[in-house]
Amino acid sequence: MTVSIHPSAIVDPSAELGRDVTVSPFAIVGPAVTIGDGSWIGPQATLECNTRLGSRVRIGQGTVVGGDPQDLKYRGEETWVEIGDETVVREYSTINRGTSATGRTTVGRKCFLMTYV
């Protein structure tokens, strides 16, 4: 059981990758990212800071997870994204970190988010 990182992918040294994780071509895995066992990160996907993925999560091509909140009240405080086990996020979707109100964005377990969410 191994981690597979394509040579064109960029993975921050502080990222934590579980067993059997695949990071596809041109994907970017940023700092303070945790990827659970058996997860797949698609081509050109970006996992920015403070992102936690459960086990067997699939992140589609061109998807961005963990960007700054799109909220005018956000002042740079530390916030998170958490995605539950066995969730599928299809291509070109965006899931930003939470705002100061809750501190995180949470996507549950076994969810299916379609393209352009």
Secondary structure, DSSP 4 states (H G I P E B T S, - for coil): ---EE-TT-EE-TT-EE-TT-EE-TT-EE-TTEEE-TT-EE-TT-EE-SSEEE-TT-EE-TT-EESPPPS-TT--S---EEEE-TT-EE-TT-EE----TTTSEEEE-TT-EEPTT-
